[in-house]
Amino acid sequence: MGPERIPERGSGRDRAGGRTERAGGRERAGGRDRSAPRTRLDQPLDQPRVRRPRLLPEYDPEAFGRLSERIARFLGTGRFIVWMTVAIITWLTWNVAMPDRLRFDPYPFIFLTLMLSLQASYAAPLILLAQNRQDDRDRVNLEQDRAQNERSIADTEYLTREIAALRMGLGEVATRDWIRSELEDLVRELEERGSVLPPSAAQGRDEGDR
């Protein structure tokens, strides 16, 4: 007889515990763990999402883009240059000709330089934003024109094939001139056959017909 196997201690408990852990793992894998925090995908779809507070102010990008285009369009006109020139001349004249107690920006006009720098720092991004919006519109228009050209080319090719098929079909149709020429040839052939037959045969054929 062979040596008897001695059962290991705690093997039954270990196996049972392993099965329990594996079953629990399958349950956690198949279902949702209640102890885990809810993610964005776990939120019900029939309820609105809770908006988180933001530190930055919210704004409408489309409205801001339209405003930037208006400003950029105004900055590129002669009216803006005229008004800006008048404002600078008035500023300089006031701070040079007026008494000292009324001058708010004496020479070397530091406040004027600061205002012009501030205007330039805001004007450049607004102009770039307006240009980007115009580039987007141009890109969309270009794609639409390309699609329209492709459709026009496809329609032209289709019409060309149809016209070629009609021309080939008309080439096989009997025209009036062709029928007339065939009839003339047939009449000429009948006349030739009648001139070949002798008069007696032609007369006998007539009497038999009577």
ABEGO torsion letter per residue (X at the ends): XBBBBBBBBGAAAAAAAAAAAAAAAAAAAABBBAABBBBAAABBAABBBBBBBBABBBBBAAAAAAAAAAAAAAAABAAAAAAAAAAAAAAAAAAAABBAAABABBOAGAAAAAAAAAAAAAAAAAAAAAAAAAAAAAAAAAAAAAAAAAAAAAAAAAAAAAAAAAAAAAAABBBAAAAAAAAAAAAAAAAAAAAABBAAAAAAAAAAAX
